[in-house]
């Protein structure tokens, strides 16, 4: 399993850079992952989505699909794509420190 060092912490990640251990996540790390993925600053709307993704994953063991993310997070799909270009569910999961959602390429 590859490791990545961010904020002086060694992290277990998969080949695409997704954390393999959600317990290694914190909000400072989320901000760093966001910057590295083209989001210079996480707004309250970003945090709403990221926290929803984490909560859903930690309670069910699965990340939500883009469809349920748009219906249940409080942020519609059009805004999700503005907040998280290049795939909202995938990028929000990465920033949230959870594995890539099933069905994301």
N, CA, C and O atoms as a printed pandas DataFrame, in Angstrom:
     atom_number atom_name residue_name chain_id  residue_number  x_coord  y_coord  z_coord
0              1         N          UNK        A               1    0.852   -1.172    0.000
1              2        CA          UNK        A               1    0.000    0.000    0.000
2              3         C          UNK        A               1    0.903    1.242    0.000
3              4         O          UNK        A               1    1.791    1.362    0.844
4              5         N          UNK        A               2    0.679    2.153   -0.935
5              6        CA          UNK        A               2    1.511    3.356   -0.988
6              7         C          UNK        A               2    1.268    4.258    0.224
7              8         O          UNK        A               2    0.201    4.242    0.838
8              9         N          UNK        A               3    2.283    5.032    0.538
9             10        CA          UNK        A               3    2.116    6.046    1.571
10            11         C          UNK        A               3    2.409    7.402    0.968
11            12         O          UNK        A               3    3.165    7.532    0.006
12            13         N          UNK        A               4    1.800    8.389    1.550
13            14        CA          UNK        A               4    1.944    9.766    1.119
14            15         C          UNK        A               4    2.208   10.572    2.378
15            16         O          UNK        A               4    1.594   10.308    3.412
16            17         N          UNK        A               5    3.093   11.534    2.318
17            18        CA          UNK        A               5    3.344   12.369    3.481
18            19         C          UNK        A               5    2.784   13.756    3.219
19            20         O          UNK        A               5    3.168   14.431    2.264
20            21         N          UNK        A               6    1.866   14.168    4.088
21            22        CA          UNK        A               6    1.268   15.503    4.027
22            23         C          UNK        A               6    1.248   16.047    5.440
23            24         O          UNK        A               6    0.951   15.325    6.392
24            25         N          UNK        A               7    1.564   17.317    5.570
25            26        CA          UNK        A               7    1.559   17.952    6.885
26            27         C          UNK        A               7    2.389   17.136    7.876
27            28         O          UNK        A               7    2.008   16.972    9.035
28            29         N          UNK        A               8    3.517   16.632    7.406
29            30        CA          UNK        A               8    4.441   15.840    8.219
30            31         C          UNK        A               8    3.830   14.568    8.799
31            32         O          UNK        A               8    4.262   14.090    9.848
32            33         N          UNK        A               9    2.823   14.021    8.117
33            34        CA          UNK        A               9    2.170   12.801    8.562
34            35         C          UNK        A               9    2.199   11.793    7.422
35            36         O          UNK        A               9    1.851   12.120    6.287
36            37         N          UNK        A              10    2.614   10.565    7.726
37            38        CA          UNK        A              10    2.593    9.493    6.729
38            39         C          UNK        A              10    1.174    8.941    6.658
39            40         O          UNK        A              10    0.590    8.572    7.677
40            41         N          UNK        A              11    0.627    8.890    5.450
41            42        CA          UNK        A              11   -0.757    8.467    5.238
42            43         C          UNK        A              11   -0.806    7.250    4.340
43            44         O          UNK        A              11   -0.049    7.152    3.374
44            45         N          UNK        A              12   -1.702    6.316    4.655
45            46        CA          UNK        A              12   -1.918    5.154    3.797
46            47         C          UNK        A              12   -2.912    5.546    2.717
47            48         O          UNK        A              12   -4.049    5.911    3.015
48            49         N          UNK        A              13   -2.481    5.470    1.454
49            50        CA          UNK        A              13   -3.334    5.854    0.334
50            51         C          UNK        A              13   -3.325    4.752   -0.719
51            52         O          UNK        A              13   -2.422    3.917   -0.759
52            53         N          UNK        A              14   -4.357    4.768   -1.577
53            54        CA          UNK        A              14   -4.373    3.842   -2.701
54            55         C          UNK        A              14   -3.623    4.475   -3.872
55            56         O          UNK        A              14   -3.038    5.550   -3.734
56            57         N          UNK        A              15   -3.641    3.812   -5.012
57            58        CA          UNK        A              15   -2.886    4.295   -6.172
58            59         C          UNK        A              15   -3.366    5.654   -6.668
59            60         O          UNK        A              15   -2.609    6.378   -7.316
60            61         N          UNK        A              16   -4.624    6.012   -6.369
61            62        CA          UNK        A              16   -5.170    7.302   -6.811
62            63         C          UNK        A              16   -5.087    8.380   -5.729
63            64         O          UNK        A              16   -5.553    9.501   -5.936
64            65         N          UNK        A              17   -4.499    8.050   -4.582
65            66        CA          UNK        A              17   -4.334    9.037   -3.524
66            67         C          UNK        A              17   -5.465    9.125   -2.522
67            68         O          UNK        A              17   -5.505   10.060   -1.723
68            69         N          UNK        A              18   -6.400    8.159   -2.545
69            70        CA          UNK        A              18   -7.486    8.151   -1.567
70            71         C          UNK        A              18   -6.984    7.535   -0.264
71            72         O          UNK        A              18   -6.309    6.505   -0.278
72            73         N          UNK        A              19   -7.315    8.166    0.859
73            74        CA          UNK        A              19   -6.937    7.609    2.159
74            75         C          UNK        A              19   -7.556    6.232    2.334
75            76         O          UNK        A              19   -8.717    6.015    1.986
76            77         N          UNK        A              20   -6.789    5.318    2.865
77            78        CA          UNK        A              20   -7.287    3.972    3.124
78            79         C          UNK        A              20   -7.719    3.805    4.575
79            80         O          UNK        A              20   -8.368    2.821    4.927
80            81         N          UNK        A              21   -7.357    4.765    5.410
81            82        CA          UNK        A              21   -7.705    4.732    6.823
82            83         C          UNK        A              21   -8.373    6.058    7.177
83            84         O          UNK        A              21   -7.675    7.036    7.444
84            85         N          UNK        A              22   -9.716    6.118    7.185
85            86        CA          UNK        A              22  -10.413    7.380    7.438
86            87         C          UNK        A              22  -10.055    8.035    8.773
87            88         O          UNK        A              22  -10.255    9.237    8.947
88            89         N          UNK        A              23   -9.526    7.247    9.719
89            90        CA          UNK        A              23   -9.139    7.803   11.012
90            91         C          UNK        A              23   -7.914    8.716   10.904
91            92         O          UNK        A              23   -7.642    9.486   11.826
92            93         N          UNK        A              24   -7.178    8.644    9.803
93            94        CA          UNK        A              24   -6.015    9.508    9.613
94            95         C          UNK        A              24   -6.416   10.920    9.178
95            96         O          UNK        A              24   -5.572   11.816    9.138
96            97         N          UNK        A              25   -7.677   11.122    8.857
97            98        CA          UNK        A              25   -8.181   12.377    8.315
98            99         C          UNK        A              25   -8.381   13.427    9.391
99           100         O          UNK        A              25   -8.720   13.106   10.530
100          101         N          UNK        A              26   -8.167   14.692    9.021
101          102        CA          UNK        A              26   -8.560   15.834    9.843
102          103         C          UNK        A              26   -8.818   17.008    8.902
103          104         O          UNK        A              26   -8.526   16.918    7.710
104          105         N          UNK        A              27   -9.352   18.090    9.416
105          106        CA          UNK        A              27   -9.743   19.206    8.556
106          107         C          UNK        A              27   -8.540   19.908    7.928
107          108         O          UNK        A              27   -8.647   20.422    6.814
108          109         N          UNK        A              28   -7.408   19.942    8.611
109          110        CA          UNK        A              28   -6.207   20.539    8.015
110          111         C          UNK        A              28   -5.749   19.723    6.814
111          112         O          UNK        A              28   -5.348   20.276    5.790
112          113         N          UNK        A              29   -5.812   18.412    6.950
113          114        CA          UNK        A              29   -5.455   17.525    5.851
114          115         C          UNK        A              29   -6.437   17.718    4.687
115          116         O          UNK        A              29   -6.030   17.734    3.525
116          117         N          UNK        A              30   -7.718   17.861    4.999
117          118        CA          UNK        A              30   -8.730   18.089    3.962
118          119         C          UNK        A              30   -8.398   19.345    3.168
119          120         O          UNK        A              30   -8.479   19.341    1.939
120          121         N          UNK        A              31   -8.029   20.409    3.851
121          122        CA          UNK        A              31   -7.698   21.666    3.177
122          123         C          UNK        A              31   -6.488   21.485    2.265
123          124         O          UNK        A              31   -6.448   22.043    1.169
124          125         N          UNK        A              32   -5.507   20.713    2.709
125          126        CA          UNK        A              32   -4.313   20.452    1.899
126          127         C          UNK        A              32   -4.655   19.615    0.667
127          128         O          UNK        A              32   -4.183   19.907   -0.432
128          129         N          UNK        A              33   -5.468   18.583    0.846
129          130        CA          UNK        A              33   -5.889   17.748   -0.286
130          131         C          UNK        A              33   -6.663   18.605   -1.287
131          132         O          UNK        A              33   -6.468   18.476   -2.495
132          133         N          UNK        A              34   -7.533   19.473   -0.792
133          134        CA          UNK        A              34   -8.297   20.361   -1.679
134          135         C          UNK        A              34   -7.369   21.248   -2.493
135          136         O          UNK        A              34   -7.535   21.377   -3.706
136          137         N          UNK        A              35   -6.388   21.865   -1.828
137          138        CA          UNK        A              35   -5.441   22.732   -2.553
138          139         C          UNK        A              35   -4.710   21.952   -3.636
139          140         O          UNK        A              35   -4.538   22.446   -4.750
140          141         N          UNK        A              36   -4.283   20.745   -3.315
141          142        CA          UNK        A              36   -3.558   19.925   -4.289
142          143         C          UNK        A              36   -4.446   19.497   -5.457
143          144         O          UNK        A              36   -3.945   19.089   -6.505
144          145         N          UNK        A              37   -5.759   19.591   -5.274
145          146        CA          UNK        A              37   -6.701   19.204   -6.323
146          147         C          UNK        A              37   -7.423   20.396   -6.923
147          148         O          UNK        A              37   -8.512   20.253   -7.478
148          149         N          UNK        A              38   -6.815   21.581   -6.813
149          150        CA          UNK        A              38   -7.312   22.760   -7.510
150          151         C          UNK        A              38   -8.384   23.562   -6.804
151          152         O          UNK        A              38   -9.004   24.433   -7.416
152          153         N          UNK        A              39   -8.619   23.288   -5.522
153          154        CA          UNK        A              39   -9.582   24.079   -4.749
154          155         C          UNK        A              39   -8.781   24.837   -3.692
155          156         O          UNK        A              39   -8.405   24.270   -2.666
156          157         N          UNK        A              40   -8.518   26.138   -3.949
157          158        CA          UNK        A              40   -7.633   26.884   -3.052
158          159         C          UNK        A              40   -8.167   27.051   -1.632
159          160         O          UNK        A              40   -7.390   27.115   -0.680
160          161         N          UNK        A              41   -9.482   27.121   -1.488
161          162        CA          UNK        A              41  -10.066   27.304   -0.153
162          163         C          UNK        A              41  -11.404   26.596   -0.085
163          164         O          UNK        A              41  -12.220   26.700   -1.001
164          165         N          UNK        A              42  -11.627   25.874    1.007
165          166        CA          UNK        A              42  -12.893   25.193    1.204
166          167         C          UNK        A              42  -13.881   26.158    1.862
167          168         O          UNK        A              42  -13.635   26.664    2.956
168          169         N          UNK        A              43  -14.999   26.404    1.178
169          170        CA          UNK        A              43  -16.045   27.275    1.710
170          171         C          UNK        A              43  -16.986   26.451    2.598
171          172         O          UNK        A              43  -16.844   25.233    2.699
172          173         N          UNK        A              44  -17.924   27.113    3.225
173          174        CA          UNK        A              44  -18.902   26.395    4.043
174          175         C          UNK        A              44  -19.700   25.407    3.194
175          176         O          UNK        A              44  -20.067   24.336    3.677
176          177         N          UNK        A              45  -19.972   25.755    1.935
177          178        CA          UNK        A              45  -20.693   24.830    1.037
178          179         C          UNK        A              45  -19.851   23.587    0.746
179          180         O          UNK        A              45  -20.384   22.478    0.693
180          181         N          UNK        A              46  -18.538   23.766    0.557
181          182        CA          UNK        A              46  -17.654   22.610    0.381
182          183         C          UNK        A              46  -17.729   21.717    1.626
183          184         O          UNK        A              46  -17.900   20.503    1.524
184          185         N          UNK        A              47  -17.600   22.340    2.795
185          186        CA          UNK        A              47  -17.596   21.570    4.047
186          187         C          UNK        A              47  -18.911   20.816    4.238
187          188         O          UNK        A              47  -18.916   19.696    4.748
188          189         N          UNK        A              48  -20.017   21.424    3.834
189          190        CA          UNK        A              48  -21.310   20.756    3.941
190          191         C          UNK        A              48  -21.283   19.420    3.200
191          192         O          UNK        A              48  -21.743   18.399    3.712
192          193         N          UNK        A              49  -20.737   19.446    1.989
193          194        CA          UNK        A              49  -20.665   18.240    1.159
194          195         C          UNK        A              49  -19.653   17.248    1.728
195          196         O          UNK        A              49  -19.942   16.056    1.830
196          197         N          UNK        A              50  -18.481   17.732    2.094
197          198        CA          UNK        A              50  -17.428   16.848    2.619
198          199         C          UNK        A              50  -17.904   16.158    3.901
199          200         O          UNK        A              50  -17.717   14.953    4.066
200          201         N          UNK        A              51  -18.512   16.917    4.795
201          202        CA          UNK        A              51  -18.994   16.320    6.051
202          203         C          UNK        A              51  -20.120   15.324    5.789
203          204         O          UNK        A              51  -20.193   14.280    6.439
204          205         N          UNK        A              52  -20.989   15.643    4.845
205          206        CA          UNK        A              52  -22.058   14.707    4.489
206          207         C          UNK        A              52  -21.458   13.396    3.966
207          208         O          UNK        A              52  -21.881   12.310    4.363
208          209         N          UNK        A              53  -20.472   13.508    3.074
209          210        CA          UNK        A              53  -19.818   12.314    2.507
210          211         C          UNK        A              53  -19.203   11.461    3.623
211          212         O          UNK        A              53  -19.393   10.245    3.663
212          213         N          UNK        A              54  -18.473   12.108    4.517
213          214        CA          UNK        A              54  -17.827   11.371    5.617
214          215         C          UNK        A              54  -18.860   10.707    6.518
215          216         O          UNK        A              54  -18.743    9.525    6.841
216          217         N          UNK        A              55  -19.871   11.470    6.922
217          218        CA          UNK        A              55  -20.885   10.919    7.818
218          219         C          UNK        A              55  -21.569    9.712    7.184
219          220         O          UNK        A              55  -21.772    8.686    7.833
220          221         N          UNK        A              56  -21.916    9.848    5.924
221          222        CA          UNK        A              56  -22.599    8.751    5.220
222          223         C          UNK        A              56  -21.687    7.525    5.142
223          224         O          UNK        A              56  -22.131    6.400    5.374
224          225         N          UNK        A              57  -20.414    7.746    4.814
225          226        CA          UNK        A              57  -19.476    6.622    4.726
226          227         C          UNK        A              57  -19.287    5.966    6.094
227          228         O          UNK        A              57  -19.319    4.741    6.207
228          229         N          UNK        A              58  -19.090    6.777    7.122
229          230        CA          UNK        A              58  -18.806    6.223    8.445
230          231         C          UNK        A              58  -20.013    5.508    9.048
231          232         O          UNK        A              58  -19.841    4.605    9.868
232          233         N          UNK        A              59  -21.231    5.892    8.659
233          234        CA          UNK        A              59  -22.407    5.210    9.197
234          235         C          UNK        A              59  -22.849    4.011    8.366
235          236         O          UNK        A              59  -23.401    3.054    8.910
236          237         N          UNK        A              60  -22.612    4.048    7.049
237          238        CA          UNK        A              60  -23.094    2.954    6.189
238          239         C          UNK        A              60  -21.985    2.092    5.599
239          240         O          UNK        A              60  -22.243    0.981    5.135
240          241         N          UNK        A              61  -20.751    2.595    5.612
241          242        CA          UNK        A              61  -19.652    1.857    4.998
242          243         C          UNK        A              61  -19.528    2.083    3.502
243          244         O          UNK        A              61  -18.696    1.460    2.842
244          245         N          UNK        A              62  -20.368    2.989    2.956
245          246        CA          UNK        A              62  -20.317    3.290    1.529
246          247         C          UNK        A              62  -20.514    4.787    1.318
247          248         O          UNK        A              62  -21.309    5.423    2.010
248          249         N          UNK        A              63  -19.793    5.331    0.370
249          250        CA          UNK        A              63  -19.970    6.740    0.016
250          251         C          UNK        A              63  -21.196    6.875   -0.871
251          252         O          UNK        A              63  -21.511    5.963   -1.636
252          253         N          UNK        A              64  -21.894    8.007   -0.780
253          254        CA          UNK        A              64  -23.082    8.189   -1.620
254          255         C          UNK        A              64  -22.718    8.395   -3.084
255          256         O          UNK        A              64  -21.627    8.861   -3.410
256          257         N          UNK        A              65  -23.649    8.039   -3.955
257          258        CA          UNK        A              65  -23.484    8.303   -5.382
258          259         C          UNK        A              65  -23.697    9.788   -5.632
259          260         O          UNK        A              65  -24.184   10.502   -4.755
260          261         N          UNK        A              66  -23.342   10.253   -6.808
261          262        CA          UNK        A              66  -23.558   11.660   -7.156
262          263         C          UNK        A              66  -25.044   11.998   -7.080
263          264         O          UNK        A              66  -25.409   13.090   -6.643
264          265         N          UNK        A              67  -25.894   11.081   -7.498
265          266        CA          UNK        A              67  -27.339   11.335   -7.468
266          267         C          UNK        A              67  -27.824   11.551   -6.032
267          268         O          UNK        A              67  -28.506   12.538   -5.758
268          269         N          UNK        A              68  -27.480   10.639   -5.111
269          270        CA          UNK        A              68  -27.940   10.819   -3.732
270          271         C          UNK        A              68  -27.225   11.995   -3.065
271          272         O          UNK        A              68  -27.802   12.652   -2.198
272          273         N          UNK        A              69  -26.006   12.263   -3.448
273          274        CA          UNK        A              69  -25.295   13.431   -2.923
274          275         C          UNK        A              69  -26.049   14.713   -3.278
275          276         O          UNK        A              69  -26.210   15.596   -2.435
276          277         N          UNK        A              70  -26.507   14.812   -4.514
277          278        CA          UNK        A              70  -27.259   15.981   -4.955
278          279         C          UNK        A              70  -28.620   16.100   -4.279
279          280         O          UNK        A              70  -29.114   17.208   -4.074
280          281         N          UNK        A              71  -29.223   14.977   -3.934
281          282        CA          UNK        A              71  -30.546   15.001   -3.302
282          283         C          UNK        A              71  -30.472   15.204   -1.796
283          284         O          UNK        A              71  -31.354   15.839   -1.219
284          285         N          UNK        A              72  -29.432   14.675   -1.147
285          286        CA          UNK        A              72  -29.424   14.600    0.315
286          287         C          UNK        A              72  -28.444   15.529    1.024
287          288         O          UNK        A              72  -28.583   15.751    2.227
288          289         N          UNK        A              73  -27.456   16.082    0.314
289          290        CA          UNK        A              73  -26.422   16.881    0.983
290          291         C          UNK        A              73  -26.833   18.325    1.237
291          292         O          UNK        A              73  -26.201   19.024    2.028
292          293         N          UNK        A              74  -27.901   18.774    0.562
293          294        CA          UNK        A              74  -28.292   20.173    0.671
294          295         C          UNK        A              74  -27.676   21.038   -0.419
295          296         O          UNK        A              74  -27.898   22.248   -0.454
296          297         N          UNK        A              75  -26.897   20.418   -1.314
297          298        CA          UNK        A              75  -26.267   21.123   -2.433
298          299         C          UNK        A              75  -26.688   20.399   -3.710
299          300         O          UNK        A              75  -26.451   19.200   -3.852
300          301         N          UNK        A              76  -27.316   21.129   -4.642
301          302        CA          UNK        A              76  -27.798   20.458   -5.854
302          303         C          UNK        A              76  -26.640   20.091   -6.792
303          304         O          UNK        A              76  -25.523   20.589   -6.650
304          305         N          UNK        A              77  -26.930   19.222   -7.736
305          306        CA          UNK        A              77  -25.889   18.673   -8.616
306          307         C          UNK        A              77  -25.167   19.761   -9.403
307          308         O          UNK        A              77  -23.947   19.705   -9.558
308          309         N          UNK        A              78  -25.897   20.740   -9.897
309          310        CA          UNK        A              78  -25.258   21.821  -10.653
310          311         C          UNK        A              78  -24.211   22.540   -9.791
311          312         O          UNK        A              78  -23.103   22.806  -10.256
312          313         N          UNK        A              79  -24.559   22.851   -8.551
313          314        CA          UNK        A              79  -23.599   23.520   -7.659
314          315         C          UNK        A              79  -22.460   22.580   -7.271
315          316         O          UNK        A              79  -21.322   23.022   -7.114
316          317         N          UNK        A              80  -22.756   21.281   -7.113
317          318        CA          UNK        A              80  -21.701   20.316   -6.791
318          319         C          UNK        A              80  -20.584   20.365   -7.838
319          320         O          UNK        A              80  -19.402   20.324   -7.498
320          321         N          UNK        A              81  -20.973   20.454   -9.112
321          322        CA          UNK        A              81  -19.962   20.511  -10.174
322          323         C          UNK        A              81  -19.197   21.821  -10.166
323          324         O          UNK        A              81  -18.047   21.856  -10.604
324          325         N          UNK        A              82  -19.801   22.906   -9.680
325          326        CA          UNK        A              82  -19.066   24.168   -9.543
326          327         C          UNK        A              82  -18.081   24.092   -8.382
327          328         O          UNK        A              82  -16.953   24.575   -8.479
328          329         N          UNK        A              83  -18.518   23.480   -7.284
329          330        CA          UNK        A              83  -17.663   23.369   -6.101
330          331         C          UNK        A              83  -16.523   22.377   -6.298
331          332         O          UNK        A              83  -15.394   22.618   -5.869
332          333         N          UNK        A              84  -16.831   21.263   -6.951
333          334        CA          UNK        A              84  -15.875   20.166   -7.118
334          335         C          UNK        A              84  -15.773   19.803   -8.598
335          336         O          UNK        A              84  -16.331   18.793   -9.026
336          337         N          UNK        A              85  -15.063   20.621   -9.385
337          338        CA          UNK        A              85  -14.903   20.302  -10.808
338          339         C          UNK        A              85  -14.241   18.930  -10.975
339          340         O          UNK        A              85  -13.556   18.458  -10.068
340          341         N          UNK        A              86  -14.439   18.310  -12.096
341          342        CA          UNK        A              86  -13.828   17.005  -12.401
342          343         C          UNK        A              86  -14.408   15.873  -11.569
343          344         O          UNK        A              86  -13.694   14.919  -11.260
344          345         N          UNK        A              87  -15.671   15.947  -11.200
345          346        CA          UNK        A              87  -16.299   14.834  -10.490
346          347         C          UNK        A              87  -16.514   15.094   -9.020
347          348         O          UNK        A              87  -15.630   14.818   -8.210
348          349         N          UNK        A              88  -17.678   15.622   -8.653
349          350        CA          UNK        A              88  -17.945   15.996   -7.270
350          351         C          UNK        A              88  -17.854   14.856   -6.256
351          352         O          UNK        A              88  -17.222   15.021   -5.213
352          353         N          UNK        A              89  -18.463   13.713   -6.533
353          354        CA          UNK        A              89  -18.455   12.626   -5.551
354          355         C          UNK        A              89  -17.033   12.136   -5.314
355          356         O          UNK        A              89  -16.628   11.911   -4.173
356          357         N          UNK        A              90  -16.285   11.975   -6.385
357          358        CA          UNK        A              90  -14.915   11.477   -6.281
358          359         C          UNK        A              90  -14.027   12.476   -5.530
359          360         O          UNK        A              90  -13.286   12.087   -4.627
360          361         N          UNK        A              91  -14.097   13.750   -5.895
361          362        CA          UNK        A              91  -13.240   14.747   -5.266
362          363         C          UNK        A              91  -13.652   15.016   -3.824
363          364         O          UNK        A              91  -12.791   15.168   -2.958
364          365         N          UNK        A              92  -14.945   15.077   -3.555
365          366        CA          UNK        A              92  -15.407   15.288   -2.177
366          367         C          UNK        A              92  -15.006   14.108   -1.288
367          368         O          UNK        A              92  -14.670   14.300   -0.119
368          369         N          UNK        A              93  -15.039   12.901   -1.830
369          370        CA          UNK        A              93  -14.603   11.729   -1.065
370          371         C          UNK        A              93  -13.114   11.818   -0.755
371          372         O          UNK        A              93  -12.692   11.544    0.369
372          373         N          UNK        A              94  -12.326   12.198   -1.744
373          374        CA          UNK        A              94  -10.879   12.311   -1.533
374          375         C          UNK        A              94  -10.582   13.356   -0.459
375          376         O          UNK        A              94   -9.788   13.110    0.450
376          377         N          UNK        A              95  -11.220   14.519   -0.566
377          378        CA          UNK        A              95  -11.014   15.584    0.421
378          379         C          UNK        A              95  -11.516   15.142    1.791
379          380         O          UNK        A              95  -10.940   15.506    2.816
380          381         N          UNK        A              96  -12.586   14.360    1.807
381          382        CA          UNK        A              96  -13.163   13.873    3.053
382          383         C          UNK        A              96  -12.441   12.691    3.679
383          384         O          UNK        A              96  -12.823   12.227    4.754
384          385         N          UNK        A              97  -11.405   12.203    3.017
385          386        CA          UNK        A              97  -10.608   11.130    3.595
386          387         C          UNK        A              97  -11.268    9.775    3.595
387          388         O          UNK        A              97  -10.991    8.941    4.457
388          389         N          UNK        A              98  -12.150    9.548    2.620
389          390        CA          UNK        A              98  -12.801    8.240    2.530
390          391         C          UNK        A              98  -12.471    7.612    1.166
391          392         O          UNK        A              98  -12.041    8.313    0.249
392          393         N          UNK        A              99  -12.670    6.298    1.033
393          394        CA          UNK        A              99  -12.372    5.657   -0.241
394          395         C          UNK        A              99  -13.233    6.192   -1.387
395          396         O          UNK        A              99  -14.316    6.735   -1.172
396          397         N          UNK        A             100  -12.728    6.024   -2.592
397          398        CA          UNK        A             100  -13.453    6.456   -3.787
398          399         C          UNK        A             100  -14.800    5.750   -3.852
399          400         O          UNK        A             100  -14.878    4.538   -3.652
400          401         N          UNK        A             101  -15.876    6.516   -4.135
401          402        CA          UNK        A             101  -17.203    5.887   -4.232
402          403         C          UNK        A             101  -17.252    4.852   -5.345
403          404         O          UNK        A             101  -16.601    5.002   -6.379
404          405         N          UNK        A             102  -18.026    3.811   -5.123
405          406        CA          UNK        A             102  -18.225    2.796   -6.158
406          407         C          UNK        A             102  -18.886    3.461   -7.361
407          408         O          UNK        A             102  -19.761    4.311   -7.195
408          409         N          UNK        A             103  -18.483    3.089   -8.546
409          410        CA          UNK        A             103  -19.066    3.651   -9.749
410          411         C          UNK        A             103  -18.317    4.860  -10.278
411          412         O          UNK        A             103  -18.553    5.275  -11.413
412          413         N          UNK        A             104  -17.420    5.439   -9.487
413          414        CA          UNK        A             104  -16.613    6.567   -9.977
414          415         C          UNK        A             104  -15.421    6.012  -10.755
415          416         O          UNK        A             104  -14.799    5.028  -10.358
416          417         N          UNK        A             105  -15.122    6.674  -11.876
417          418        CA          UNK        A             105  -13.977    6.218  -12.664
418          419         C          UNK        A             105  -12.804    7.151  -12.485
419          420         O          UNK        A             105  -11.745    6.930  -13.071
